[in-house]
């Protein structure tokens, strides 16, 4: 009887404390959303108060689920695993609240985007530097929490607790990703903006009407100076102002030389033909230093679609000739209308330079809403329309495993089943304004050894008018140069496999086709030339065998187009 009474007592004790812990956790959940709103509105005092309340609820939940009786009950078959899971989740929430949420709420006001910018447009860098220890510790705490939550055996717990574990794990992972981005920002942005001395950066404006792997041919360039949080436009140039060299300005890797030729390193226009933006940046920096005499601290590339998103934050800007550019018309104005209005290369270059300068001037205005601008830049980065290379090794190391480091880094970041589709124009014209591309990838079959047979399909369509050869400007069609008939869209379509994958052939419109194949540091790079007459469609299927058995979730991404 005594044993039975003891057992009943334990059940009642654990049940009561479990109910109280559940109530504490339920009270904590809405506070997390409340804190986000308070931080977003720069109400630091309210955020700190709410964070303290959340931490108190989390601490109480952890206390209620960790006493000796609760721990002893964890040895009971079936029930014990569920009790242990509840305790571990309560403990992790307590840790995250005390080690992440409370410290971040305390500094939220100091790194708020509105308060960082002064009336003259200068960015106050000190709060970003001071935030580094707190943000760095938050990253470590979240990574540890994620590992401990992942270690809970989902198969050993009942549905409601398993669901709670899954939701908690997703929330921790999302917070960890966001915090890692913030950590990288506060680690490199102050120095890039001149916190420890003046910097110079070369900006490459890509023209996606003439595609290159990284987004487009380089059409215009700008040199910007940063110092103590202030950014100044120093110099502008057209790509034609940077002279051609007979030999590459830097040694080129063998794979790049085979796929993209020496022009990658001899013409500024071609430096983004490679997916390796660190190479693009070094080539552009070397060409600029040779011709303009300025050694730069880094190189940044952006395309016209990205600029249009910036205009969504700044509002319309005035350009040479009395016109304006806005988010809705910038892409067409820059990549289509320019060649119809202006038939002189110098006039076109002047217009591009004026547009770039106007956008930069708007960016420097103190009136722009920083939160809106950050949203625009985030969208640009998510669509792979922004790439950054730093000449400073420590900063480049921070960038290297992010999508901001360019196409090659993006493929790596997407994992060991990621394929990349890179597009390079062969006509020298601007016909890619009329190009539509659809990409899909799937497992077509599974071999006896467990490896996947993967098919990556690229469908390309020309939307050019039927009479493109005569109705479009010569600068758009390039008038038949490089052996490409006027009005034809001519593209090298290069697919990079994941590391270790095996080549299984290529077909063009359903028939086997010859193709160029290169081993690019462990990745297969297969290239096919596609020519599209106005209105034509072509379908190219690249086939591979996965590097390892069980790789059944391939993903793919492609060079961004001007169509968004």
C-alpha positions as CSV (number, residue, x, y, z in Angstrom):
1,X,0.0,0.0,0.0
2,X,2.8,2.4,0.9
3,X,4.4,1.8,-2.5
4,X,1.1,2.5,-4.3
5,X,0.6,5.7,-2.3
6,X,4.1,6.8,-3.2
7,X,3.5,6.1,-6.9
8,X,0.3,8.0,-6.8
9,X,2.0,10.9,-5.0
10,X,4.8,10.9,-7.7
11,X,2.2,11.0,-10.5
12,X,0.2,13.8,-8.8
13,X,3.4,15.8,-8.1
14,X,4.8,15.4,-11.6
15,X,1.4,16.0,-13.2
16,X,0.8,19.2,-11.2
17,X,4.3,20.6,-11.9
18,X,3.9,19.6,-15.5
19,X,0.7,21.6,-15.8
20,X,2.3,24.6,-14.1
21,X,5.3,24.4,-16.4
22,X,2.9,24.2,-19.4
23,X,1.2,27.4,-18.2
24,X,4.5,29.1,-17.8
25,X,5.6,28.1,-21.3
26,X,2.2,29.2,-22.8
27,X,2.7,32.6,-21.1
28,X,6.2,32.9,-22.6
29,X,5.2,32.2,-26.2
30,X,3.3,35.4,-27.0
31,X,6.0,37.5,-25.4
32,X,8.6,36.4,-28.0
33,X,6.4,38.0,-30.8
34,X,5.8,41.1,-28.5
35,X,9.5,41.6,-28.2
36,X,10.0,41.5,-31.9
37,X,7.5,44.3,-32.4
38,X,9.0,46.4,-29.6
39,X,12.5,46.0,-31.1
40,X,11.1,46.9,-34.5
41,X,9.6,50.1,-33.1
42,X,12.9,50.9,-31.3
43,X,11.1,50.8,-27.9
44,X,14.1,49.5,-26.0
45,X,12.6,50.0,-22.5
46,X,9.5,47.9,-23.4
47,X,11.6,45.2,-25.1
48,X,13.9,44.9,-22.0
49,X,10.8,44.6,-19.7
50,X,9.1,42.0,-22.0
51,X,12.4,40.1,-22.3
52,X,12.7,40.0,-18.5
53,X,9.1,38.7,-18.2
54,X,9.8,36.0,-20.8
55,X,12.9,35.0,-19.0
56,X,11.1,34.7,-15.7
57,X,8.4,32.4,-17.2
58,X,11.1,30.3,-18.9
59,X,13.1,30.1,-15.7
60,X,10.1,29.0,-13.7
61,X,9.3,26.3,-16.4
62,X,12.8,25.0,-16.1
63,X,12.7,24.9,-12.3
64,X,9.3,23.1,-12.3
65,X,10.7,20.3,-14.6
66,X,14.0,19.7,-13.0
67,X,13.5,18.8,-9.4
68,X,14.6,15.4,-8.1
69,X,11.2,13.8,-8.2
70,X,10.7,14.8,-11.9
71,X,14.2,13.5,-12.7
72,X,13.5,10.2,-10.9
73,X,10.2,9.8,-12.9
74,X,12.2,10.0,-16.1
75,X,13.4,6.4,-15.6
76,X,9.8,5.2,-16.0
77,X,9.3,3.3,-19.3
78,X,7.4,5.3,-21.9
79,X,6.6,8.3,-19.7
80,X,10.2,8.9,-18.9
81,X,11.3,9.9,-22.4
82,X,8.4,12.4,-22.6
83,X,9.2,13.9,-19.2
84,X,12.9,14.2,-20.2
85,X,12.0,15.9,-23.4
86,X,9.8,18.5,-21.6
87,X,12.6,19.2,-19.1
88,X,15.2,19.6,-21.9
89,X,13.0,22.0,-23.9
90,X,12.2,24.0,-20.8
91,X,15.9,24.2,-19.9
92,X,16.8,25.3,-23.4
93,X,14.1,28.0,-23.5
94,X,15.5,29.2,-20.2
95,X,19.0,29.3,-21.6
96,X,17.9,31.1,-24.8
97,X,15.9,33.7,-22.8
98,X,18.8,34.5,-20.5
99,X,21.7,34.2,-22.9
100,X,20.1,35.6,-26.1
101,X,16.8,37.4,-25.7
102,X,17.6,39.5,-22.6
103,X,21.0,40.7,-23.8
104,X,19.8,41.5,-27.3
105,X,16.8,43.4,-26.0
106,X,19.3,45.5,-24.0
107,X,21.2,46.6,-27.1
108,X,18.4,46.7,-29.6
109,X,18.0,50.5,-29.4
110,X,21.7,51.1,-30.0
111,X,21.7,49.2,-33.3
112,X,18.3,50.3,-34.5
113,X,18.5,51.3,-38.2
114,X,16.8,54.6,-37.6
115,X,19.0,55.8,-34.7
116,X,22.2,54.8,-36.4
117,X,21.9,57.4,-39.2
118,X,22.6,61.1,-38.5
119,X,21.1,64.1,-40.1
120,X,24.0,64.5,-42.6
121,X,23.7,60.8,-43.8
122,X,26.6,59.5,-41.8
123,X,26.2,56.1,-40.1
124,X,27.2,55.9,-36.4
125,X,29.5,52.9,-36.3
126,X,30.3,52.8,-32.6
127,X,27.1,50.9,-31.6
128,X,27.7,48.3,-34.2
129,X,31.2,47.7,-32.8
130,X,30.0,47.6,-29.2
131,X,27.3,45.1,-30.1
132,X,29.8,42.5,-31.3
133,X,30.4,40.6,-28.0
134,X,26.6,40.3,-27.3
135,X,25.8,39.2,-30.8
136,X,28.7,36.7,-30.9
137,X,27.7,35.1,-27.6
138,X,24.1,34.9,-28.9
139,X,25.3,33.0,-32.0
140,X,27.2,30.5,-29.8
141,X,24.2,30.0,-27.4
142,X,21.7,29.4,-30.3
143,X,24.0,26.9,-32.0
144,X,24.4,25.0,-28.7
145,X,20.6,25.1,-28.2
146,X,19.9,23.8,-31.7
147,X,22.3,20.9,-31.2
148,X,20.7,19.9,-27.8
149,X,17.1,20.2,-29.2
150,X,18.1,18.1,-32.3
151,X,19.5,15.5,-29.9
152,X,16.1,14.8,-28.4
153,X,14.8,11.5,-29.9
154,X,11.6,12.5,-31.7
155,X,10.6,8.8,-32.1
156,X,10.6,8.3,-28.4
157,X,8.0,11.0,-27.5
158,X,4.3,11.3,-28.0
159,X,2.8,13.5,-30.8
160,X,2.1,16.8,-28.9
161,X,5.5,16.8,-27.4
162,X,7.1,15.8,-30.7
163,X,5.3,18.7,-32.4
164,X,6.4,21.1,-29.7
165,X,10.0,19.9,-30.2
166,X,9.8,20.4,-34.0
167,X,8.4,23.9,-33.7
168,X,11.0,24.8,-31.1
169,X,13.8,23.5,-33.3
170,X,12.5,25.4,-36.3
171,X,12.3,28.6,-34.2
172,X,15.8,28.2,-32.9
173,X,17.2,27.4,-36.3
174,X,15.5,30.6,-37.8
175,X,16.8,32.7,-34.9
176,X,20.3,31.2,-35.3
177,X,20.3,32.0,-39.1
178,X,19.2,35.6,-38.4
179,X,21.7,36.0,-35.6
180,X,24.6,34.6,-37.7
181,X,23.7,37.2,-40.4
182,X,23.7,40.0,-37.8
183,X,27.0,38.7,-36.4
184,X,28.7,38.9,-39.8
185,X,27.2,42.4,-40.3
186,X,28.6,43.8,-37.1
187,X,31.9,42.1,-37.6
188,X,32.7,43.6,-41.0
189,X,30.4,46.5,-41.8
190,X,32.0,49.0,-39.5
191,X,35.5,48.5,-41.0
192,X,34.0,48.5,-44.6
193,X,32.4,51.9,-43.8
194,X,35.7,53.3,-42.6
195,X,35.6,52.7,-38.8
196,X,39.4,52.1,-38.6
197,X,40.5,54.3,-41.5
198,X,39.4,55.3,-45.0
199,X,38.5,52.7,-47.6
200,X,37.9,52.7,-51.3
201,X,35.5,50.3,-53.1
202,X,34.9,49.7,-56.8
203,X,31.3,49.1,-57.8
204,X,30.5,47.2,-60.9
205,X,27.1,47.8,-62.6
206,X,26.2,44.7,-64.5
207,X,24.0,44.8,-67.6
208,X,21.8,41.7,-67.6
209,X,20.6,42.4,-71.2
210,X,24.0,40.8,-72.1
211,X,24.3,37.9,-69.6
212,X,27.3,36.8,-67.7
213,X,27.4,34.1,-65.0
214,X,27.3,36.7,-62.2
215,X,24.4,38.6,-63.8
216,X,25.6,40.6,-66.8
217,X,28.4,42.3,-68.6
218,X,30.0,45.2,-66.8
219,X,28.6,48.4,-68.3
220,X,29.6,51.1,-65.8
221,X,31.9,51.4,-62.8
222,X,32.1,53.7,-59.8
223,X,34.7,54.4,-57.1
224,X,33.3,55.1,-53.6
225,X,35.1,56.3,-50.6
226,X,34.1,55.4,-47.0
227,X,35.4,57.0,-43.9
228,X,33.9,57.1,-40.4
229,X,30.5,56.0,-41.6
230,X,30.3,58.4,-44.5
231,X,30.1,57.2,-48.1
232,X,31.2,59.4,-51.0
233,X,31.1,58.9,-54.7
234,X,34.6,59.7,-56.0
235,X,34.8,58.7,-59.6
236,X,32.7,57.1,-62.4
237,X,33.7,55.3,-65.6
238,X,32.3,53.3,-68.5
239,X,33.6,49.8,-69.1
240,X,35.1,51.1,-72.4
241,X,37.3,53.5,-70.4
242,X,39.1,50.5,-68.9
243,X,41.6,49.3,-71.6
244,X,41.9,45.8,-73.0
245,X,45.1,43.9,-72.2
246,X,46.6,41.3,-74.5
247,X,47.2,38.9,-71.6
248,X,45.1,38.3,-68.4
249,X,46.0,40.8,-65.7
250,X,46.2,37.9,-63.2
251,X,46.8,34.1,-63.7
252,X,43.5,32.3,-64.5
253,X,42.6,28.8,-63.2
254,X,42.7,26.2,-65.9
255,X,38.9,25.4,-65.7
256,X,38.0,29.1,-66.1
257,X,40.4,29.5,-69.0
258,X,38.8,26.5,-70.8
259,X,35.2,27.5,-70.1
260,X,35.4,31.3,-70.4
261,X,38.6,32.0,-72.3
262,X,41.4,34.5,-71.7
263,X,38.9,37.4,-72.1
264,X,37.8,36.7,-68.6
265,X,41.1,38.4,-67.5
266,X,41.7,40.8,-70.4
267,X,38.3,42.7,-70.7
268,X,36.7,44.4,-67.7
269,X,33.3,43.6,-69.3
270,X,33.9,39.8,-68.8
271,X,35.2,39.6,-65.3
272,X,31.8,38.2,-64.0
273,X,31.8,35.3,-66.5
274,X,33.2,33.1,-63.8
275,X,31.1,32.0,-60.8
276,X,34.0,32.7,-58.5
277,X,33.4,36.3,-57.5
278,X,36.6,36.4,-55.5
279,X,38.4,36.0,-58.9
280,X,36.0,38.6,-60.5
281,X,36.8,41.1,-57.8
282,X,40.6,40.6,-58.0
283,X,40.5,40.9,-61.8
284,X,38.5,44.1,-61.7
285,X,40.6,45.6,-58.9
286,X,43.8,44.9,-60.8
287,X,42.4,46.5,-64.0
288,X,41.2,49.6,-62.1
289,X,44.5,50.0,-60.3
290,X,46.4,49.7,-63.6
291,X,44.3,52.3,-65.4
292,X,43.1,54.6,-62.6
293,X,45.9,54.3,-60.1
294,X,43.7,53.5,-57.1
295,X,44.1,50.3,-55.1
296,X,40.7,49.3,-53.8
297,X,39.7,47.6,-50.6
298,X,37.0,45.6,-52.3
299,X,34.7,45.2,-55.2
300,X,30.8,45.1,-55.2
301,X,28.6,44.1,-58.2
302,X,24.9,44.7,-58.6
303,X,22.5,44.5,-61.6
304,X,19.7,46.8,-62.8
305,X,17.0,44.8,-61.2
306,X,18.8,45.2,-57.9
307,X,19.0,49.0,-58.6
308,X,15.3,49.1,-59.2
309,X,14.7,47.6,-55.8
310,X,16.9,50.3,-54.3
311,X,14.7,52.9,-56.1
312,X,11.8,51.4,-54.3
313,X,13.4,52.6,-51.1
314,X,14.7,55.9,-52.3
315,X,11.9,57.0,-54.6
316,X,12.4,58.2,-58.3
317,X,15.6,59.9,-59.2
318,X,16.4,62.4,-61.9
319,X,18.8,61.4,-64.7
320,X,20.6,63.2,-67.5
321,X,18.3,64.6,-70.2
322,X,15.6,65.6,-67.7
323,X,14.0,62.2,-67.3
324,X,13.5,60.1,-64.1
325,X,14.0,56.5,-63.1
326,X,11.6,54.7,-60.7
327,X,11.4,51.1,-59.4
328,X,8.7,50.3,-62.0
329,X,10.5,51.5,-65.1
330,X,14.2,51.4,-64.3
331,X,15.0,48.0,-65.8
332,X,13.3,48.6,-69.1
333,X,14.7,52.2,-69.3
334,X,18.3,51.0,-68.7
335,X,18.3,47.8,-70.7
336,X,15.8,48.3,-73.6
337,X,14.8,51.9,-74.1
338,X,18.4,53.2,-73.9
339,X,19.4,51.4,-77.1
340,X,16.3,52.6,-78.9
341,X,16.7,56.2,-77.9
342,X,20.5,56.5,-78.2
343,X,22.5,55.0,-81.0
344,X,25.9,56.3,-79.8
345,X,28.0,54.2,-77.4
346,X,29.2,57.3,-75.6
347,X,25.7,58.7,-75.1
348,X,24.6,55.3,-73.7
349,X,27.6,55.3,-71.3
350,X,26.8,58.8,-70.2
351,X,23.2,57.8,-69.4
352,X,24.3,54.7,-67.5
353,X,26.7,56.8,-65.5
354,X,24.1,59.4,-64.8
355,X,21.7,56.8,-63.6
356,X,24.3,55.1,-61.3
357,X,25.3,58.5,-59.9
358,X,21.6,59.5,-59.3
359,X,20.9,56.2,-57.4
360,X,24.0,56.6,-55.3
361,X,23.1,60.2,-54.5
362,X,19.7,59.1,-53.3
363,X,21.3,56.4,-51.2
364,X,23.4,59.0,-49.5
365,X,20.3,61.0,-48.5
366,X,19.5,61.2,-44.8
367,X,15.8,61.1,-45.6
368,X,15.8,57.5,-46.8
369,X,14.1,55.0,-44.4
370,X,16.9,52.6,-43.4
371,X,14.5,49.8,-42.7
372,X,13.0,50.0,-46.2
373,X,16.5,50.1,-47.7
374,X,17.6,47.0,-45.7
375,X,14.5,45.2,-47.0
376,X,15.5,46.1,-50.5
377,X,19.1,45.0,-50.1
378,X,17.9,41.7,-48.5
379,X,15.8,41.1,-51.6
380,X,18.7,41.9,-53.9
381,X,20.9,39.4,-52.0
382,X,18.2,36.7,-51.9
383,X,17.9,36.9,-55.7
384,X,21.7,36.7,-56.2
385,X,21.9,40.2,-57.6
386,X,24.6,41.4,-55.2
387,X,28.1,40.1,-54.8
388,X,31.0,41.4,-52.6
389,X,34.7,40.7,-52.5
390,X,37.0,42.2,-49.9
391,X,40.7,42.6,-50.3
392,X,41.1,42.2,-46.6
393,X,41.5,38.5,-45.8
394,X,39.7,38.5,-42.5
395,X,36.7,40.2,-44.0
396,X,36.7,37.9,-47.0
397,X,36.7,34.9,-44.7
398,X,33.5,36.2,-43.1
399,X,31.9,36.7,-46.6
400,X,33.2,33.5,-48.2
401,X,30.5,31.1,-47.0
402,X,27.6,33.5,-47.7
403,X,25.6,34.1,-50.8
404,X,27.1,37.6,-50.9
405,X,30.3,36.1,-52.0
406,X,28.8,35.3,-55.4
407,X,27.5,32.3,-57.4
408,X,30.1,29.8,-56.4
409,X,29.6,30.5,-52.8
410,X,25.8,30.3,-53.2
411,X,26.1,26.8,-54.8
412,X,28.3,25.7,-51.9
413,X,25.9,27.2,-49.3
414,X,23.0,25.2,-50.8
415,X,24.6,22.0,-49.9
416,X,26.0,18.8,-51.5
417,X,23.0,18.3,-53.8
418,X,23.1,21.8,-55.4
419,X,23.3,22.3,-59.2
420,X,24.0,25.7,-60.8
421,X,23.0,27.0,-64.2
422,X,25.2,29.8,-65.5
423,X,24.4,31.8,-68.6
424,X,26.8,33.7,-70.8
425,X,25.9,35.7,-74.0
426,X,27.8,34.9,-77.2
427,X,26.4,37.6,-79.5
428,X,27.9,40.8,-77.9
429,X,24.4,42.3,-78.2
430,X,21.7,43.0,-75.7
431,X,19.2,40.3,-76.8
432,X,18.9,38.8,-73.4
433,X,16.3,41.4,-72.6
434,X,14.1,39.0,-74.6
435,X,15.1,35.8,-72.9
436,X,13.0,33.6,-70.7
437,X,14.5,30.7,-68.8
438,X,12.9,28.0,-66.7
439,X,15.0,25.5,-64.7
440,X,14.0,22.3,-62.9
441,X,15.8,19.4,-61.4
442,X,14.6,16.0,-60.3
443,X,15.6,12.4,-59.6
444,X,14.7,10.5,-62.7
445,X,15.6,7.1,-61.3
446,X,17.5,5.3,-58.5
447,X,20.3,2.9,-59.4
448,X,20.9,-0.4,-57.7
449,X,23.8,1.1,-55.8
450,X,21.4,3.7,-54.3
451,X,22.8,6.6,-56.3
452,X,20.3,9.0,-58.0
453,X,20.1,9.6,-61.7
454,X,19.5,13.3,-61.8
455,X,18.0,15.3,-64.7
456,X,18.4,19.1,-64.8
457,X,16.2,20.7,-67.5
458,X,16.8,24.2,-68.8
459,X,14.0,25.5,-71.1
460,X,14.9,28.7,-72.9
461,X,12.5,30.9,-75.0
462,X,13.0,34.0,-77.1
463,X,10.3,36.6,-76.8
464,X,11.9,38.8,-79.4
465,X,9.6,40.1,-82.2
466,X,9.6,38.1,-85.4
467,X,11.3,40.9,-87.3
468,X,13.9,41.4,-84.5
469,X,16.8,41.4,-87.0
470,X,15.6,44.6,-88.6
471,X,13.2,46.2,-86.0
472,X,15.6,46.2,-83.1
473,X,18.5,48.6,-82.8
474,X,21.9,47.3,-84.0
475,X,23.3,47.8,-80.6
476,X,20.7,45.3,-79.3
477,X,21.3,42.7,-82.0
478,X,25.0,43.5,-82.5
479,X,24.4,43.3,-86.3
480,X,25.7,39.8,-86.8
481,X,29.0,40.1,-85.0
482,X,30.7,37.0,-83.7
483,X,28.9,34.8,-86.2
484,X,25.5,35.2,-84.6
485,X,22.7,36.3,-87.0
486,X,20.9,39.5,-86.0
487,X,17.9,38.9,-83.8
488,X,19.2,35.5,-82.5
489,X,19.8,35.0,-78.8
490,X,23.1,33.1,-78.5
491,X,23.9,31.7,-75.0
492,X,26.5,29.4,-73.5
493,X,24.6,27.4,-70.9
494,X,26.9,25.9,-68.3
495,X,25.8,23.6,-65.6
496,X,28.0,23.0,-62.5
497,X,27.3,19.7,-60.7
498,X,27.6,19.1,-56.9
499,X,31.1,17.9,-55.8
500,X,31.8,14.3,-56.8
501,X,28.8,13.8,-59.1
502,X,29.2,11.8,-62.3
503,X,28.5,13.0,-65.9
504,X,25.7,11.1,-67.6
505,X,25.3,13.1,-70.8
506,X,23.3,16.0,-72.3
507,X,20.4,16.1,-74.7
508,X,19.1,19.1,-76.8
509,X,15.4,19.0,-77.8
510,X,15.3,15.3,-77.0
511,X,18.4,14.2,-79.0
512,X,21.9,13.6,-77.7
513,X,24.2,16.6,-78.3
514,X,27.9,17.2,-78.1
515,X,29.1,19.4,-75.3
516,X,32.1,20.8,-73.5
517,X,32.9,19.1,-70.2
518,X,35.4,20.4,-67.6
519,X,36.4,19.3,-64.1
520,X,36.1,22.5,-62.1
521,X,37.8,21.6,-58.8
522,X,35.7,18.4,-58.3
523,X,32.6,19.7,-59.9
524,X,31.6,18.7,-63.4
525,X,30.9,21.8,-65.6
526,X,29.1,20.9,-68.8
527,X,28.5,23.6,-71.4
528,X,26.1,23.7,-74.4
529,X,25.7,26.5,-76.9
530,X,22.1,27.4,-77.5
531,X,20.9,29.6,-80.3
532,X,17.3,30.9,-80.3
533,X,15.6,32.6,-83.3
534,X,12.8,35.0,-82.4
535,X,9.9,33.1,-80.8
536,X,11.9,29.8,-80.6
537,X,12.2,27.5,-77.6
538,X,14.9,25.0,-76.8
539,X,15.1,22.4,-74.1
540,X,18.4,21.1,-72.8
541,X,18.6,18.3,-70.3
542,X,21.8,17.7,-68.3
543,X,22.1,14.3,-66.7
544,X,24.2,13.3,-63.7
545,X,24.6,10.5,-61.2
546,X,24.8,11.6,-57.6
547,X,28.1,11.4,-55.7
548,X,26.6,9.3,-52.9
549,X,23.7,6.9,-52.4
550,X,20.6,8.4,-50.9
551,X,21.0,11.9,-52.4
552,X,17.4,12.3,-53.5
553,X,16.7,16.0,-53.0
554,X,18.6,17.9,-55.6
555,X,18.2,21.7,-55.9
556,X,19.2,24.2,-58.6
557,X,19.6,27.9,-59.1
558,X,20.5,30.0,-62.1
559,X,22.0,33.3,-63.2
560,X,19.4,36.0,-62.5
561,X,17.7,37.5,-65.5
562,X,16.4,41.1,-66.1
563,X,12.9,39.8,-65.9
564,X,13.1,39.3,-62.1
